[in-house]
Amino acid sequence: MRPDHTRPSQVGPRQSIGLDDTEALRLLGTVSLGRIVFTRHALPSIRPVNHVLVDGDIVIRTHEGAALTSRTRVAGSRGVVVAYEADAIDPDTHLGWSVVVTGYAHLVTDPAELACYQTLLHPWVQQATDHAVRIHPDLVTGIRLTAVEPP
């Protein structure tokens, strides 16, 4: 039986509480799945990816034919502006958190650094992902969705 997403949740009212940068990045580091947003042909493009947090930066793996690989290569040392979103929201209660990071993405070119990321991040599909992209957070926003306590 499929869940009925039109049915109201059994949880009472919710509130959105802003997270500071440190807590938002800590939470982002507790999950491995996120979504990267970048522009392609002047339009937003979103891809689900797995990630790892390294020294406060988000690192993802990619492959030679990927649009993001091309975009970061063309951008060179200045990088390309991206957004990265990750969350943990309970599907029944709709409680949890969401974090969005905006910053510059750079193609990782150092062979030792790339080898390290290849051991930390494993591709989901049978495809060579021999590139990595590092995103430095310039803007971090996050919210925690909690139940409103009764008065």
C-alpha positions in Angstrom: 0.0 0.0 0.0 1.4 3.4 -0.9 1.5 6.1 1.7 -1.1 8.9 1.4 1.0 12.1 1.2 -2.2 14.2 1.1 -3.1 13.2 4.6 -2.1 15.6 7.3 0.7 14.6 9.6 -0.2 13.3 13.1 2.3 15.8 14.6 1.0 19.2 15.8 2.4 22.6 14.7 6.0 22.9 13.8 8.5 25.7 14.1 11.6 26.5 12.0 14.7 27.3 14.1 17.7 28.8 12.4 21.0 27.0 12.8 24.4 28.7 13.1 27.1 27.8 10.6 28.9 25.4 12.9 25.8 23.3 13.7 24.6 23.4 10.1 28.0 22.0 8.8 28.1 19.5 11.7 24.7 18.2 10.6 25.6 18.1 7.0 28.6 15.9 7.9 26.2 13.3 9.5 24.6 12.4 6.2 26.2 11.2 2.9 23.6 12.2 0.4 22.9 15.7 -0.9 22.0 17.7 -4.0 24.4 19.9 -5.9 22.9 22.8 -7.9 24.9 24.6 -10.7 24.0 26.4 -13.9 24.0 24.7 -17.2 23.2 26.7 -20.3 22.1 29.5 -17.9 19.5 27.2 -16.2 19.7 25.5 -12.8 20.7 21.9 -12.9 20.4 19.7 -9.8 22.1 16.3 -9.3 21.9 13.9 -6.3 25.4 13.0 -5.1 27.1 11.5 -2.1 29.6 13.7 -0.3 32.1 13.8 2.5 33.0 16.8 4.7 36.7 17.5 4.8 38.1 20.4 6.8 34.8 22.2 6.5 34.6 21.8 2.7 32.2 19.5 0.9 33.8 17.0 -1.5 32.0 15.0 -4.2 33.2 12.7 -6.9 32.3 13.1 -10.5 33.3 11.7 -13.9 34.8 13.0 -17.1 31.6 13.5 -19.0 29.7 15.2 -16.2 28.4 18.7 -16.7 29.9 19.8 -13.3 33.3 18.5 -14.3 33.2 20.5 -17.4 31.9 23.6 -15.6 34.6 23.5 -13.0 37.4 22.8 -15.5 36.3 25.8 -17.7 36.1 28.1 -14.6 39.7 27.3 -13.7 41.1 28.8 -10.5 38.2 31.1 -9.8 35.8 28.1 -9.5 32.1 28.0 -10.3 29.3 29.1 -8.0 27.2 26.2 -6.7 24.7 25.5 -4.0 24.7 22.3 -2.1 21.7 21.0 -0.1 21.4 18.1 2.4 18.7 17.2 4.9 17.3 14.7 7.2 13.5 15.1 7.3 11.3 12.4 8.8 8.7 11.4 6.2 6.0 10.9 8.7 6.5 13.7 11.2 8.1 16.2 8.8 10.6 17.0 11.6 14.3 17.2 11.1 16.8 19.7 9.5 17.9 21.1 6.2 21.2 22.8 5.3 22.1 24.8 2.2 25.7 25.8 1.4 26.6 28.3 -1.3 30.2 28.6 -2.4 32.7 28.1 -5.1 33.4 24.6 -6.5 36.9 23.7 -7.7 38.1 20.7 -9.5 40.6 18.8 -7.4 43.8 18.5 -9.3 46.3 17.3 -6.7 46.9 13.5 -7.3 47.4 12.7 -3.6 44.2 14.6 -2.6 42.2 13.0 -5.4 43.4 9.5 -4.3 42.3 10.2 -0.7 38.8 11.2 -1.9 38.6 8.1 -4.0 39.0 6.0 -0.9 36.5 8.1 1.1 33.7 8.3 -1.5 32.4 5.3 -3.4 30.3 5.7 -6.6 26.7 4.5 -6.6 26.9 3.2 -10.1 29.3 1.2 -12.2 31.0 4.2 -13.7 34.5 5.6 -13.4 34.4 8.6 -11.2 38.0 9.7 -11.4 37.4 13.4 -10.7 36.5 15.2 -7.4 35.1 18.6 -6.8 35.7 20.5 -3.6 33.1 23.1 -2.5 34.2 25.8 -0.1 31.2 27.1 1.9 30.9 30.9 1.7 27.3 31.1 2.8 25.8 28.5 5.1 22.1 28.5 6.1 20.2 25.8 8.0 17.0 25.2 9.8 15.8 22.6 12.2 12.1 21.7 12.1 10.8 21.0 15.5 7.4 20.4 17.1 5.9 23.4 18.9 5.8 22.7 22.6 2.3 23.1 24.2 2.0 26.2 26.4 
